[in-house]
Amino acid sequence: MKKNYGYPSYNLICKATSGDEKAIREILDFYNAYISKVCLRPCYHANGALLMQVDEELKGEIHAEIMKAILKFEIRVK
């Protein structure tokens, strides 16, 4: 069974596309768990155990690209 997590509100998206830093941060926070899961990388412990760790560098790059995409996004109302 799929969970319904919803989406960021239209008002929040409009604020973010106009450059509101707080709104952009809220959108990044909304998708933070998903981005972290995508950025998981295997890491081997000294005793040979396999651990999964978040690649913070990749996560930062993804955040930067999302911010660029938000600022380029245009909302057109017909």
N, CA, C, O and CB atoms as a CASP TS submission, in Angstrom:
PFRMAT TS
TARGET T0000
AUTHOR 0000-0000-0000
METHOD Language model
MODEL 1
PARENT N/A
ATOM      1  N   MET     1       0.842  -1.179   0.000  1.00  0.00           N
ATOM      2  CA  MET     1       0.000   0.000   0.000  1.00  0.00           C
ATOM      3  C   MET     1       0.886   1.241   0.000  1.00  0.00           C
ATOM      4  O   MET     1       1.782   1.371   0.834  1.00  0.00           O
ATOM      5  CB  MET     1      -0.957  -0.001   1.217  1.00  0.00           C
ATOM      6  N   LYS     2       0.633   2.151  -0.938  1.00  0.00           N
ATOM      7  CA  LYS     2       1.414   3.371  -1.027  1.00  0.00           C
ATOM      8  C   LYS     2       0.917   4.393  -0.021  1.00  0.00           C
ATOM      9  O   LYS     2      -0.279   4.492   0.254  1.00  0.00           O
ATOM     10  CB  LYS     2       1.357   3.944  -2.441  1.00  0.00           C
ATOM     11  N   LYS     3       1.861   5.151   0.523  1.00  0.00           N
ATOM     12  CA  LYS     3       1.499   6.239   1.423  1.00  0.00           C
ATOM     13  C   LYS     3       1.346   7.515   0.611  1.00  0.00           C
ATOM     14  O   LYS     3       2.069   7.728  -0.362  1.00  0.00           O
ATOM     15  CB  LYS     3       2.559   6.419   2.546  1.00  0.00           C
ATOM     16  N   ASN     4       0.423   8.346   1.001  1.00  0.00           N
ATOM     17  CA  ASN     4       0.217   9.620   0.342  1.00  0.00           C
ATOM     18  C   ASN     4       0.862  10.705   1.203  1.00  0.00           C
ATOM     19  O   ASN     4       0.355  11.034   2.276  1.00  0.00           O
ATOM     20  CB  ASN     4      -1.303   9.902   0.111  1.00  0.00           C
ATOM     21  N   TYR     5       1.964  11.253   0.737  1.00  0.00           N
ATOM     22  CA  TYR     5       2.674  12.277   1.490  1.00  0.00           C
ATOM     23  C   TYR     5       2.241  13.684   1.107  1.00  0.00           C
ATOM     24  O   TYR     5       2.645  14.655   1.747  1.00  0.00           O
ATOM     25  CB  TYR     5       4.158  12.128   1.286  1.00  0.00           C
ATOM     26  N   GLY     6       1.433  13.800   0.080  1.00  0.00           N
ATOM     27  CA  GLY     6       0.985  15.107  -0.351  1.00  0.00           C
ATOM     28  C   GLY     6       2.047  15.832  -1.164  1.00  0.00           C
ATOM     29  O   GLY     6       3.055  15.244  -1.555  1.00  0.00           O
ATOM     30  N   TYR     7       1.814  17.088  -1.407  1.00  0.00           N
ATOM     31  CA  TYR     7       2.720  17.915  -2.195  1.00  0.00           C
ATOM     32  C   TYR     7       2.830  19.277  -1.533  1.00  0.00           C
ATOM     33  O   TYR     7       1.968  19.655  -0.740  1.00  0.00           O
ATOM     34  CB  TYR     7       2.231  18.049  -3.666  1.00  0.00           C
ATOM     35  N   PRO     8       3.891  20.023  -1.855  1.00  0.00           N
ATOM     36  CA  PRO     8       3.950  21.407  -1.361  1.00  0.00           C
ATOM     37  C   PRO     8       2.768  22.196  -1.938  1.00  0.00           C
ATOM     38  O   PRO     8       2.332  21.935  -3.059  1.00  0.00           O
ATOM     39  CB  PRO     8       5.316  22.088  -1.748  1.00  0.00           C
ATOM     40  N   SER     9       2.267  23.137  -1.183  1.00  0.00           N
ATOM     41  CA  SER     9       1.092  23.897  -1.625  1.00  0.00           C
ATOM     42  C   SER     9       1.437  24.825  -2.790  1.00  0.00           C
ATOM     43  O   SER     9       2.592  25.202  -2.985  1.00  0.00           O
ATOM     44  CB  SER     9       0.515  24.713  -0.457  1.00  0.00           C
ATOM     45  N   TYR    10       0.433  25.174  -3.536  1.00  0.00           N
ATOM     46  CA  TYR    10       0.585  26.093  -4.670  1.00  0.00           C
ATOM     47  C   TYR    10       1.152  27.427  -4.191  1.00  0.00           C
ATOM     48  O   TYR    10       2.040  27.997  -4.824  1.00  0.00           O
ATOM     49  CB  TYR    10      -0.774  26.310  -5.388  1.00  0.00           C
ATOM     50  N   ASN    11       0.636  27.916  -3.079  1.00  0.00           N
ATOM     51  CA  ASN    11       1.096  29.192  -2.524  1.00  0.00           C
ATOM     52  C   ASN    11       2.587  29.134  -2.182  1.00  0.00           C
ATOM     53  O   ASN    11       3.324  30.084  -2.447  1.00  0.00           O
ATOM     54  CB  ASN    11       0.277  29.559  -1.269  1.00  0.00           C
ATOM     55  N   LEU    12       3.028  28.025  -1.598  1.00  0.00           N
ATOM     56  CA  LEU    12       4.437  27.851  -1.244  1.00  0.00           C
ATOM     57  C   LEU    12       5.306  27.833  -2.500  1.00  0.00           C
ATOM     58  O   LEU    12       6.379  28.435  -2.524  1.00  0.00           O
ATOM     59  CB  LEU    12       4.637  26.552  -0.437  1.00  0.00           C
ATOM     60  N   ILE    13       4.847  27.147  -3.533  1.00  0.00           N
ATOM     61  CA  ILE    13       5.600  27.089  -4.790  1.00  0.00           C
ATOM     62  C   ILE    13       5.705  28.476  -5.419  1.00  0.00           C
ATOM     63  O   ILE    13       6.764  28.850  -5.923  1.00  0.00           O
ATOM     64  CB  ILE    13       4.933  26.107  -5.775  1.00  0.00           C
ATOM     65  N   CYS    14       4.624  29.231  -5.392  1.00  0.00           N
ATOM     66  CA  CYS    14       4.649  30.596  -5.941  1.00  0.00           C
ATOM     67  C   CYS    14       5.653  31.472  -5.199  1.00  0.00           C
ATOM     68  O   CYS    14       6.407  32.222  -5.819  1.00  0.00           O
ATOM     69  CB  CYS    14       3.251  31.231  -5.868  1.00  0.00           C
ATOM     70  N   LYS    15       5.664  31.376  -3.881  1.00  0.00           N
ATOM     71  CA  LYS    15       6.613  32.155  -3.086  1.00  0.00           C
ATOM     72  C   LYS    15       8.043  31.750  -3.394  1.00  0.00           C
ATOM     73  O   LYS    15       8.921  32.605  -3.513  1.00  0.00           O
ATOM     74  CB  LYS    15       6.331  31.984  -1.595  1.00  0.00           C
ATOM     75  N   ALA    16       8.281  30.447  -3.526  1.00  0.00           N
ATOM     76  CA  ALA    16       9.635  29.951  -3.794  1.00  0.00           C
ATOM     77  C   ALA    16      10.126  30.407  -5.155  1.00  0.00           C
ATOM     78  O   ALA    16      11.290  30.781  -5.296  1.00  0.00           O
ATOM     79  CB  ALA    16       9.673  28.425  -3.711  1.00  0.00           C
ATOM     80  N   THR    17       9.260  30.383  -6.162  1.00  0.00           N
ATOM     81  CA  THR    17       9.686  30.792  -7.498  1.00  0.00           C
ATOM     82  C   THR    17       9.968  32.284  -7.579  1.00  0.00           C
ATOM     83  O   THR    17      10.688  32.733  -8.471  1.00  0.00           O
ATOM     84  CB  THR    17       8.633  30.417  -8.516  1.00  0.00           C
ATOM     85  N   SER    18       9.406  33.053  -6.655  1.00  0.00           N
ATOM     86  CA  SER    18       9.690  34.484  -6.638  1.00  0.00           C
ATOM     87  C   SER    18      10.947  34.803  -5.827  1.00  0.00           C
ATOM     88  O   SER    18      11.334  35.967  -5.723  1.00  0.00           O
ATOM     89  CB  SER    18       8.499  35.246  -6.071  1.00  0.00           C
ATOM     90  N   GLY    19      11.596  33.768  -5.245  1.00  0.00           N
ATOM     91  CA  GLY    19      12.868  33.965  -4.564  1.00  0.00           C
ATOM     92  C   GLY    19      12.805  34.027  -3.052  1.00  0.00           C
ATOM     93  O   GLY    19      13.807  34.346  -2.411  1.00  0.00           O
ATOM     94  N   ASP    20      11.660  33.733  -2.467  1.00  0.00           N
ATOM     95  CA  ASP    20      11.526  33.745  -1.005  1.00  0.00           C
ATOM     96  C   ASP    20      12.370  32.618  -0.401  1.00  0.00           C
ATOM     97  O   ASP    20      12.087  31.439  -0.617  1.00  0.00           O
ATOM     98  CB  ASP    20      10.029  33.595  -0.582  1.00  0.00           C
ATOM     99  N   GLU    21      13.407  32.988   0.354  1.00  0.00           N
ATOM    100  CA  GLU    21      14.346  32.000   0.907  1.00  0.00           C
ATOM    101  C   GLU    21      13.671  31.019   1.855  1.00  0.00           C
ATOM    102  O   GLU    21      13.999  29.833   1.853  1.00  0.00           O
ATOM    103  CB  GLU    21      15.473  32.706   1.633  1.00  0.00           C
ATOM    104  N   LYS    22      12.740  31.495   2.657  1.00  0.00           N
ATOM    105  CA  LYS    22      12.046  30.619   3.610  1.00  0.00           C
ATOM    106  C   LYS    22      11.224  29.569   2.866  1.00  0.00           C
ATOM    107  O   LYS    22      11.191  28.406   3.268  1.00  0.00           O
ATOM    108  CB  LYS    22      11.133  31.446   4.547  1.00  0.00           C
ATOM    109  N   ALA    23      10.562  29.974   1.785  1.00  0.00           N
ATOM    110  CA  ALA    23       9.750  29.040   1.004  1.00  0.00           C
ATOM    111  C   ALA    23      10.631  27.999   0.320  1.00  0.00           C
ATOM    112  O   ALA    23      10.270  26.823   0.267  1.00  0.00           O
ATOM    113  CB  ALA    23       8.913  29.797  -0.041  1.00  0.00           C
ATOM    114  N   ILE    24      11.782  28.418  -0.203  1.00  0.00           N
ATOM    115  CA  ILE    24      12.715  27.479  -0.828  1.00  0.00           C
ATOM    116  C   ILE    24      13.195  26.469   0.200  1.00  0.00           C
ATOM    117  O   ILE    24      13.273  25.275  -0.092  1.00  0.00           O
ATOM    118  CB  ILE    24      13.916  28.226  -1.451  1.00  0.00           C
ATOM    119  N   ARG    25      13.519  26.938   1.406  1.00  0.00           N
ATOM    120  CA  ARG    25      13.975  26.044   2.474  1.00  0.00           C
ATOM    121  C   ARG    25      12.874  25.056   2.844  1.00  0.00           C
ATOM    122  O   ARG    25      13.166  23.891   3.114  1.00  0.00           O
ATOM    123  CB  ARG    25      14.407  26.854   3.715  1.00  0.00           C
ATOM    124  N   GLU    26      11.605  25.497   2.865  1.00  0.00           N
ATOM    125  CA  GLU    26      10.497  24.603   3.190  1.00  0.00           C
ATOM    126  C   GLU    26      10.349  23.507   2.133  1.00  0.00           C
ATOM    127  O   GLU    26      10.069  22.357   2.472  1.00  0.00           O
ATOM    128  CB  GLU    26       9.190  25.397   3.315  1.00  0.00           C
ATOM    129  N   ILE    27      10.535  23.851   0.860  1.00  0.00           N
ATOM    130  CA  ILE    27      10.454  22.846  -0.194  1.00  0.00           C
ATOM    131  C   ILE    27      11.601  21.854  -0.067  1.00  0.00           C
ATOM    132  O   ILE    27      11.396  20.649  -0.215  1.00  0.00           O
ATOM    133  CB  ILE    27      10.472  23.510  -1.580  1.00  0.00           C
ATOM    134  N   LEU    28      12.808  22.348   0.205  1.00  0.00           N
ATOM    135  CA  LEU    28      13.951  21.449   0.397  1.00  0.00           C
ATOM    136  C   LEU    28      13.729  20.543   1.603  1.00  0.00           C
ATOM    137  O   LEU    28      14.078  19.363   1.557  1.00  0.00           O
ATOM    138  CB  LEU    28      15.251  22.256   0.573  1.00  0.00           C
ATOM    139  N   ASP    29      13.158  21.070   2.673  1.00  0.00           N
ATOM    140  CA  ASP    29      12.856  20.258   3.854  1.00  0.00           C
ATOM    141  C   ASP    29      11.789  19.205   3.549  1.00  0.00           C
ATOM    142  O   ASP    29      11.840  18.090   4.068  1.00  0.00           O
ATOM    143  CB  ASP    29      12.392  21.154   5.010  1.00  0.00           C
ATOM    144  N   PHE    30      10.820  19.571   2.700  1.00  0.00           N
ATOM    145  CA  PHE    30       9.757  18.640   2.330  1.00  0.00           C
ATOM    146  C   PHE    30      10.341  17.413   1.632  1.00  0.00           C
ATOM    147  O   PHE    30       9.905  16.290   1.882  1.00  0.00           O
ATOM    148  CB  PHE    30       8.723  19.332   1.420  1.00  0.00           C
ATOM    149  N   TYR    31      11.326  17.623   0.758  1.00  0.00           N
ATOM    150  CA  TYR    31      11.923  16.529  -0.005  1.00  0.00           C
ATOM    151  C   TYR    31      13.206  15.980   0.621  1.00  0.00           C
ATOM    152  O   TYR    31      13.868  15.141   0.010  1.00  0.00           O
ATOM    153  CB  TYR    31      12.211  16.993  -1.404  1.00  0.00           C
ATOM    154  N   ASN    32      13.570  16.425   1.807  1.00  0.00           N
ATOM    155  CA  ASN    32      14.832  16.039   2.438  1.00  0.00           C
ATOM    156  C   ASN    32      14.973  14.531   2.640  1.00  0.00           C
ATOM    157  O   ASN    32      16.038  13.975   2.371  1.00  0.00           O
ATOM    158  CB  ASN    32      14.963  16.732   3.764  1.00  0.00           C
ATOM    159  N   ALA    33      13.932  13.869   3.103  1.00  0.00           N
ATOM    160  CA  ALA    33      14.007  12.423   3.346  1.00  0.00           C
ATOM    161  C   ALA    33      14.241  11.665   2.045  1.00  0.00           C
ATOM    162  O   ALA    33      15.040  10.729   2.007  1.00  0.00           O
ATOM    163  CB  ALA    33      12.719  11.922   4.022  1.00  0.00           C
ATOM    164  N   TYR    34      13.555  12.061   0.988  1.00  0.00           N
ATOM    165  CA  TYR    34      13.728  11.406  -0.305  1.00  0.00           C
ATOM    166  C   TYR    34      15.137  11.626  -0.840  1.00  0.00           C
ATOM    167  O   TYR    34      15.772  10.693  -1.331  1.00  0.00           O
ATOM    168  CB  TYR    34      12.694  11.922  -1.310  1.00  0.00           C
ATOM    169  N   ILE    35      15.625  12.857  -0.745  1.00  0.00           N
ATOM    170  CA  ILE    35      16.975  13.165  -1.226  1.00  0.00           C
ATOM    171  C   ILE    35      18.004  12.366  -0.436  1.00  0.00           C
ATOM    172  O   ILE    35      18.952  11.841  -1.019  1.00  0.00           O
ATOM    173  CB  ILE    35      17.267  14.682  -1.112  1.00  0.00           C
ATOM    174  N   SER    36      17.835  12.266   0.868  1.00  0.00           N
ATOM    175  CA  SER    36      18.761  11.491   1.693  1.00  0.00           C
ATOM    176  C   SER    36      18.768  10.025   1.278  1.00  0.00           C
ATOM    177  O   SER    36      19.828   9.400   1.226  1.00  0.00           O
ATOM    178  CB  SER    36      18.390  11.617   3.173  1.00  0.00           C
ATOM    179  N   LYS    37      17.599   9.475   0.983  1.00  0.00           N
ATOM    180  CA  LYS    37      17.530   8.072   0.580  1.00  0.00           C
ATOM    181  C   LYS    37      18.224   7.843  -0.756  1.00  0.00           C
ATOM    182  O   LYS    37      18.885   6.823  -0.946  1.00  0.00           O
ATOM    183  CB  LYS    37      16.078   7.615   0.497  1.00  0.00           C
ATOM    184  N   VAL    38      18.078   8.781  -1.676  1.00  0.00           N
ATOM    185  CA  VAL    38      18.729   8.664  -2.978  1.00  0.00           C
ATOM    186  C   VAL    38      20.249   8.766  -2.840  1.00  0.00           C
ATOM    187  O   VAL    38      20.984   8.201  -3.650  1.00  0.00           O
ATOM    188  CB  VAL    38      18.209   9.749  -3.933  1.00  0.00           C
ATOM    189  N   CYS    39      20.720   9.478  -1.827  1.00  0.00           N
ATOM    190  CA  CYS    39      22.153   9.720  -1.644  1.00  0.00           C
ATOM    191  C   CYS    39      22.851   8.667  -0.778  1.00  0.00           C
ATOM    192  O   CYS    39      24.010   8.857  -0.411  1.00  0.00           O
ATOM    193  CB  CYS    39      22.355  11.075  -1.031  1.00  0.00           C
ATOM    194  N   LEU    40      22.181   7.573  -0.446  1.00  0.00           N
ATOM    195  CA  LEU    40      22.811   6.538   0.370  1.00  0.00           C
ATOM    196  C   LEU    40      23.914   5.834  -0.410  1.00  0.00           C
ATOM    197  O   LEU    40      23.739   5.486  -1.578  1.00  0.00           O
ATOM    198  CB  LEU    40      21.767   5.520   0.848  1.00  0.00           C
ATOM    199  N   ARG    41      25.054   5.628   0.250  1.00  0.00           N
ATOM    200  CA  ARG    41      26.199   4.944  -0.340  1.00  0.00           C
ATOM    201  C   ARG    41      26.707   3.900   0.643  1.00  0.00           C
ATOM    202  O   ARG    41      26.669   4.119   1.854  1.00  0.00           O
ATOM    203  CB  ARG    41      27.324   5.950  -0.712  1.00  0.00           C
ATOM    204  N   PRO    42      27.183   2.765   0.134  1.00  0.00           N
ATOM    205  CA  PRO    42      27.732   1.734   1.029  1.00  0.00           C
ATOM    206  C   PRO    42      29.060   2.179   1.624  1.00  0.00           C
ATOM    207  O   PRO    42      29.883   2.797   0.948  1.00  0.00           O
ATOM    208  CB  PRO    42      27.915   0.404   0.275  1.00  0.00           C
ATOM    209  N   CYS    43      29.255   1.859   2.887  1.00  0.00           N
ATOM    210  CA  CYS    43      30.494   2.193   3.598  1.00  0.00           C
ATOM    211  C   CYS    43      30.867   0.969   4.441  1.00  0.00           C
ATOM    212  O   CYS    43      30.049   0.452   5.202  1.00  0.00           O
ATOM    213  CB  CYS    43      30.326   3.499   4.502  1.00  0.00           C
ATOM    214  N   TYR    44      32.103   0.522   4.293  1.00  0.00           N
ATOM    215  CA  TYR    44      32.545  -0.660   5.026  1.00  0.00           C
ATOM    216  C   TYR    44      33.245  -0.255   6.316  1.00  0.00           C
ATOM    217  O   TYR    44      34.177   0.550   6.301  1.00  0.00           O
ATOM    218  CB  TYR    44      33.478  -1.516   4.159  1.00  0.00           C
ATOM    219  N   HIS    45      32.792  -0.818   7.426  1.00  0.00           N
ATOM    220  CA  HIS    45      33.358  -0.548   8.744  1.00  0.00           C
ATOM    221  C   HIS    45      34.655  -1.344   8.894  1.00  0.00           C
ATOM    222  O   HIS    45      34.893  -2.285   8.135  1.00  0.00           O
ATOM    223  CB  HIS    45      32.343  -0.911   9.879  1.00  0.00           C
ATOM    224  N   ALA    46      35.493  -0.977   9.863  1.00  0.00           N
ATOM    225  CA  ALA    46      36.783  -1.636  10.086  1.00  0.00           C
ATOM    226  C   ALA    46      36.624  -3.140  10.365  1.00  0.00           C
ATOM    227  O   ALA    46      37.504  -3.929  10.020  1.00  0.00           O
ATOM    228  CB  ALA    46      37.514  -0.966  11.254  1.00  0.00           C
ATOM    229  N   ASN    47      35.511  -3.534  10.983  1.00  0.00           N
ATOM    230  CA  ASN    47      35.299  -4.968  11.279  1.00  0.00           C
ATOM    231  C   ASN    47      34.664  -5.717  10.111  1.00  0.00           C
ATOM    232  O   ASN    47      34.334  -6.897  10.237  1.00  0.00           O
ATOM    233  CB  ASN    47      34.416  -5.122  12.517  1.00  0.00           C
ATOM    234  N   GLY    48      34.493  -5.040   8.977  1.00  0.00           N
ATOM    235  CA  GLY    48      33.954  -5.683   7.783  1.00  0.00           C
ATOM    236  C   GLY    48      32.463  -5.533   7.592  1.00  0.00           C
ATOM    237  O   GLY    48      31.914  -5.995   6.592  1.00  0.00           O
ATOM    238  N   ALA    49      31.798  -4.893   8.539  1.00  0.00           N
ATOM    239  CA  ALA    49      30.351  -4.702   8.434  1.00  0.00           C
ATOM    240  C   ALA    49      30.028  -3.641   7.380  1.00  0.00           C
ATOM    241  O   ALA    49      30.739  -2.644   7.252  1.00  0.00           O
ATOM    242  CB  ALA    49      29.757  -4.299   9.803  1.00  0.00           C
ATOM    243  N   LEU    50      28.971  -3.863   6.645  1.00  0.00           N
ATOM    244  CA  LEU    50      28.523  -2.927   5.625  1.00  0.00           C
ATOM    245  C   LEU    50      27.514  -1.968   6.244  1.00  0.00           C
ATOM    246  O   LEU    50      26.507  -2.397   6.808  1.00  0.00           O
ATOM    247  CB  LEU    50      27.906  -3.676   4.410  1.00  0.00           C
ATOM    248  N   LEU    51      27.783  -0.683   6.138  1.00  0.00           N
ATOM    249  CA  LEU    51      26.877   0.354   6.624  1.00  0.00           C
ATOM    250  C   LEU    51      26.477   1.232   5.451  1.00  0.00           C
ATOM    251  O   LEU    51      27.250   1.413   4.510  1.00  0.00           O
ATOM    252  CB  LEU    51      27.536   1.200   7.755  1.00  0.00           C
ATOM    253  N   MET    52      25.282   1.772   5.507  1.00  0.00           N
ATOM    254  CA  MET    52      24.839   2.710   4.487  1.00  0.00           C
ATOM    255  C   MET    52      24.922   4.106   5.080  1.00  0.00           C
ATOM    256  O   MET    52      24.397   4.363   6.164  1.00  0.00           O
ATOM    257  CB  MET    52      23.388   2.384   3.992  1.00  0.00           C
ATOM    258  N   GLN    53      25.589   5.013   4.360  1.00  0.00           N
ATOM    259  CA  GLN    53      25.771   6.381   4.816  1.00  0.00           C
ATOM    260  C   GLN    53      25.290   7.346   3.746  1.00  0.00           C
ATOM    261  O   GLN    53      25.358   7.051   2.553  1.00  0.00           O
ATOM    262  CB  GLN    53      27.243   6.651   5.168  1.00  0.00           C
ATOM    263  N   VAL    54      24.799   8.510   4.185  1.00  0.00           N
ATOM    264  CA  VAL    54      24.377   9.550   3.253  1.00  0.00           C
ATOM    265  C   VAL    54      25.619  10.264   2.732  1.00  0.00           C
ATOM    266  O   VAL    54      26.465  10.708   3.508  1.00  0.00           O
ATOM    267  CB  VAL    54      23.393  10.557   3.934  1.00  0.00           C
ATOM    268  N   ASP    55      25.718  10.370   1.417  1.00  0.00           N
ATOM    269  CA  ASP    55      26.812  11.103   0.772  1.00  0.00           C
ATOM    270  C   ASP    55      26.444  12.586   0.821  1.00  0.00           C
ATOM    271  O   ASP    55      25.659  13.064   0.002  1.00  0.00           O
ATOM    272  CB  ASP    55      27.053  10.610  -0.723  1.00  0.00           C
ATOM    273  N   GLU    56      27.010  13.303   1.777  1.00  0.00           N
ATOM    274  CA  GLU    56      26.652  14.705   2.007  1.00  0.00           C
ATOM    275  C   GLU    56      27.040  15.601   0.829  1.00  0.00           C
ATOM    276  O   GLU    56      26.352  16.583   0.549  1.00  0.00           O
ATOM    277  CB  GLU    56      27.321  15.210   3.278  1.00  0.00           C
ATOM    278  N   GLU    57      28.118  15.277   0.149  1.00  0.00           N
ATOM    279  CA  GLU    57      28.535  16.079  -1.009  1.00  0.00           C
ATOM    280  C   GLU    57      27.500  15.984  -2.128  1.00  0.00           C
ATOM    281  O   GLU    57      27.109  16.996  -2.711  1.00  0.00           O
ATOM    282  CB  GLU    57      29.919  15.615  -1.522  1.00  0.00           C
ATOM    283  N   LEU    58      27.066  14.775  -2.418  1.00  0.00           N
ATOM    284  CA  LEU    58      26.040  14.573  -3.444  1.00  0.00           C
ATOM    285  C   LEU    58      24.727  15.239  -3.036  1.00  0.00           C
ATOM    286  O   LEU    58      24.040  15.833  -3.866  1.00  0.00           O
ATOM    287  CB  LEU    58      25.817  13.068  -3.695  1.00  0.00           C
ATOM    288  N   LYS    59      24.390  15.136  -1.763  1.00  0.00           N
ATOM    289  CA  LYS    59      23.157  15.760  -1.261  1.00  0.00           C
ATOM    290  C   LYS    59      23.209  17.280  -1.438  1.00  0.00           C
ATOM    291  O   LYS    59      22.212  17.902  -1.805  1.00  0.00           O
ATOM    292  CB  LYS    59      22.938  15.405   0.231  1.00  0.00           C
ATOM    293  N   GLY    60      24.371  17.869  -1.177  1.00  0.00           N
ATOM    294  CA  GLY    60      24.534  19.309  -1.367  1.00  0.00           C
ATOM    295  C   GLY    60      24.400  19.710  -2.826  1.00  0.00           C
ATOM    296  O   GLY    60      23.816  20.748  -3.138  1.00  0.00           O
ATOM    297  N   GLU    61      24.944  18.884  -3.725  1.00  0.00           N
ATOM    298  CA  GLU    61      24.824  19.162  -5.155  1.00  0.00           C
ATOM    299  C   GLU    61      23.369  19.087  -5.606  1.00  0.00           C
ATOM    300  O   GLU    61      22.917  19.913  -6.398  1.00  0.00           O
ATOM    301  CB  GLU    61      25.678  18.180  -5.964  1.00  0.00           C
ATOM    302  N   ILE    62      22.643  18.103  -5.103  1.00  0.00           N
ATOM    303  CA  ILE    62      21.230  17.970  -5.448  1.00  0.00           C
ATOM    304  C   ILE    62      20.439  19.159  -4.930  1.00  0.00           C
ATOM    305  O   ILE    62      19.576  19.679  -5.637  1.00  0.00           O
ATOM    306  CB  ILE    62      20.656  16.667  -4.883  1.00  0.00           C
ATOM    307  N   HIS    63      20.718  19.598  -3.708  1.00  0.00           N
ATOM    308  CA  HIS    63      20.039  20.774  -3.153  1.00  0.00           C
ATOM    309  C   HIS    63      20.304  22.000  -4.025  1.00  0.00           C
ATOM    310  O   HIS    63      19.386  22.768  -4.310  1.00  0.00           O
ATOM    311  CB  HIS    63      20.503  21.039  -1.699  1.00  0.00           C
ATOM    312  N   ALA    64      21.552  22.187  -4.448  1.00  0.00           N
ATOM    313  CA  ALA    64      21.899  23.345  -5.282  1.00  0.00           C
ATOM    314  C   ALA    64      21.141  23.298  -6.610  1.00  0.00           C
ATOM    315  O   ALA    64      20.634  24.324  -7.063  1.00  0.00           O
ATOM    316  CB  ALA    64      23.425  23.390  -5.541  1.00  0.00           C
ATOM    317  N   GLU    65      21.057  22.137  -7.230  1.00  0.00           N
ATOM    318  CA  GLU    65      20.350  22.004  -8.507  1.00  0.00           C
ATOM    319  C   GLU    65      18.854  22.235  -8.333  1.00  0.00           C
ATOM    320  O   GLU    65      18.213  22.825  -9.202  1.00  0.00           O
ATOM    321  CB  GLU    65      20.600  20.620  -9.116  1.00  0.00           C
ATOM    322  N   ILE    66      18.296  21.774  -7.220  1.00  0.00           N
ATOM    323  CA  ILE    66      16.863  22.009  -6.967  1.00  0.00           C
ATOM    324  C   ILE    66      16.602  23.497  -6.787  1.00  0.00           C
ATOM    325  O   ILE    66      15.605  24.016  -7.288  1.00  0.00           O
ATOM    326  CB  ILE    66      16.386  21.225  -5.714  1.00  0.00           C
ATOM    327  N   MET    67      17.492  24.190  -6.073  1.00  0.00           N
ATOM    328  CA  MET    67      17.314  25.636  -5.890  1.00  0.00           C
ATOM    329  C   MET    67      17.370  26.363  -7.234  1.00  0.00           C
ATOM    330  O   MET    67      16.579  27.276  -7.474  1.00  0.00           O
ATOM    331  CB  MET    67      18.392  26.197  -4.936  1.00  0.00           C
ATOM    332  N   LYS    68      18.290  25.972  -8.107  1.00  0.00           N
ATOM    333  CA  LYS    68      18.371  26.581  -9.440  1.00  0.00           C
ATOM    334  C   LYS    68      17.085  26.329 -10.217  1.00  0.00           C
ATOM    335  O   LYS    68      16.556  27.232 -10.865  1.00  0.00           O
ATOM    336  CB  LYS    68      19.583  26.027 -10.221  1.00  0.00           C
ATOM    337  N   ALA    69      16.585  25.092 -10.148  1.00  0.00           N
ATOM    338  CA  ALA    69      15.364  24.739 -10.876  1.00  0.00           C
ATOM    339  C   ALA    69      14.160  25.512 -10.352  1.00  0.00           C
ATOM    340  O   ALA    69      13.312  25.941 -11.133  1.00  0.00           O
ATOM    341  CB  ALA    69      15.101  23.236 -10.775  1.00  0.00           C
ATOM    342  N   ILE    70      14.080  25.692  -9.046  1.00  0.00           N
ATOM    343  CA  ILE    70      12.967  26.446  -8.454  1.00  0.00           C
ATOM    344  C   ILE    70      12.977  27.879  -8.957  1.00  0.00           C
ATOM    345  O   ILE    70      11.931  28.423  -9.310  1.00  0.00           O
ATOM    346  CB  ILE    70      13.044  26.423  -6.912  1.00  0.00           C
ATOM    347  N   LEU    71      14.150  28.491  -8.992  1.00  0.00           N
ATOM    348  CA  LEU    71      14.236  29.888  -9.405  1.00  0.00           C
ATOM    349  C   LEU    71      13.978  30.073 -10.901  1.00  0.00           C
ATOM    350  O   LEU    71      13.565  31.155 -11.320  1.00  0.00           O
ATOM    351  CB  LEU    71      15.598  30.445  -9.051  1.00  0.00           C
ATOM    352  N   LYS    72      14.212  29.042 -11.713  1.00  0.00           N
ATOM    353  CA  LYS    72      13.931  29.111 -13.153  1.00  0.00           C
ATOM    354  C   LYS    72      12.477  28.796 -13.471  1.00  0.00           C
ATOM    355  O   LYS    72      11.986  29.137 -14.547  1.00  0.00           O
ATOM    356  CB  LYS    72      14.835  28.153 -13.909  1.00  0.00           C
ATOM    357  N   PHE    73      11.790  28.149 -12.542  1.00  0.00           N
ATOM    358  CA  PHE    73      10.427  27.670 -12.777  1.00  0.00           C
ATOM    359  C   PHE    73       9.482  28.834 -12.979  1.00  0.00           C
ATOM    360  O   PHE    73       9.508  29.804 -12.222  1.00  0.00           O
ATOM    361  CB  PHE    73       9.948  26.801 -11.614  1.00  0.00           C
ATOM    362  N   GLU    74       8.632  28.738 -14.018  1.00  0.00           N
ATOM    363  CA  GLU    74       7.638  29.772 -14.300  1.00  0.00           C
ATOM    364  C   GLU    74       6.239  29.185 -14.128  1.00  0.00           C
ATOM    365  O   GLU    74       5.957  28.071 -14.571  1.00  0.00           O
ATOM    366  CB  GLU    74       7.824  30.348 -15.736  1.00  0.00           C
ATOM    367  N   ILE    75       5.382  29.948 -13.484  1.00  0.00           N
ATOM    368  CA  ILE    75       3.983  29.532 -13.324  1.00  0.00           C
ATOM    369  C   ILE    75       3.149  30.387 -14.249  1.00  0.00           C
ATOM    370  O   ILE    75       3.131  31.614 -14.147  1.00  0.00           O
ATOM    371  CB  ILE    75       3.495  29.665 -11.834  1.00  0.00           C
ATOM    372  N   ARG    76       2.460  29.720 -15.151  1.00  0.00           N
ATOM    373  CA  ARG    76       1.600  30.414 -16.115  1.00  0.00           C
ATOM    374  C   ARG    76       0.153  30.056 -15.814  1.00  0.00           C
ATOM    375  O   ARG    76      -0.195  28.882 -15.684  1.00  0.00           O
ATOM    376  CB  ARG    76       1.973  30.038 -17.591  1.00  0.00           C
ATOM    377  N   VAL    77      -0.659  31.048 -15.709  1.00  0.00           N
ATOM    378  CA  VAL    77      -2.084  30.852 -15.436  1.00  0.00           C
ATOM    379  C   VAL    77      -2.850  31.178 -16.713  1.00  0.00           C
ATOM    380  O   VAL    77      -2.686  32.254 -17.288  1.00  0.00           O
ATOM    381  CB  VAL    77      -2.573  31.746 -14.231  1.00  0.00           C
ATOM    382  N   LYS    78      -3.683  30.245 -17.149  1.00  0.00           N
ATOM    383  CA  LYS    78      -4.468  30.461 -18.379  1.00  0.00           C
ATOM    384  C   LYS    78      -5.762  31.139 -18.075  1.00  0.00           C
ATOM    385  O   LYS    78      -6.550  31.401 -18.984  1.00  0.00           O
ATOM    386  CB  LYS    78      -4.737  29.151 -19.095  1.00  0.00           C
TER
END
